[in-house]
């Protein structure tokens, strides 16, 4: 996932120890999450982090997602 962030539009969270934590946005930053692809090509040696992006009424966000082996249904 490529997620363009700025200091006004937050929403990215990661799961750690059963709790969701906010990822603080950085002005003009692009977050690159290669977790699922890295887990696949490392044959599970490196684990992908669970993450989510919540909607935000304060602005818009631009992201580009790619998927590895999605479910057929």
N, C-alpha and C positions, 0 to 999 in steps of 0.2 A: 504494500500500500504506500502510495505517496500522498501525504497529507500536508497541504499548505496551511500554515498556522500564522496568526498574528496575535498581538497582545489583547485584542478585543473579543476574539471568538475562540473560546475554550471548548472543551467537551471530550477530548481524548482521555481515556482511563485505561489502566492496566490492573490486572488481578494479581494480588500477592497475599499469600497466607489467608485466603478466603475473604479478603476485603478489596474493594475497588478504590484505587488511588488516582487522583487527578494528575495528569502530566501538564506541568506549567508551560503555557505557550511562550515561544520566543518570537519577537518581532521578525518578520520576513524569513522565517525558518521553514524548511520542508522536512517533515518527519518521514523517514524511510523505514518501513517495517518489512523485513525479509524473513521473518520467523518461520512461516510455514514452508517456504521454499528451502530455507537452510536446514530445517529439520528433515525434509525429504531427501535432499542430496547428501546429508551426513548420515543417512540411514538411522535416524533417531538419536544420534549422539548429542546433538544440540537440540534442546526442546524449545518449541514455539511458546511465546508468552500469550496468554489470553488477554484480549484487549477489546474495547468497544469505543464507539464515538457517539456521544449523546447529542440530540438536537439542541440548538441554541437560538433563542429568539433575538439575540443582539446583533446578528449578522449572518453572513453566509460563509461557507467553507468550500474549498475545492479539493477533491481527492480523486485518485486514480487507483482502482482496486484490480487485482488479478487473483485468480483462484486456481488452486492445484487440486485436481481430482474431486470436483464437486459431486454431491449425491445426485442421482438421476431424477429423484422426485422433488 
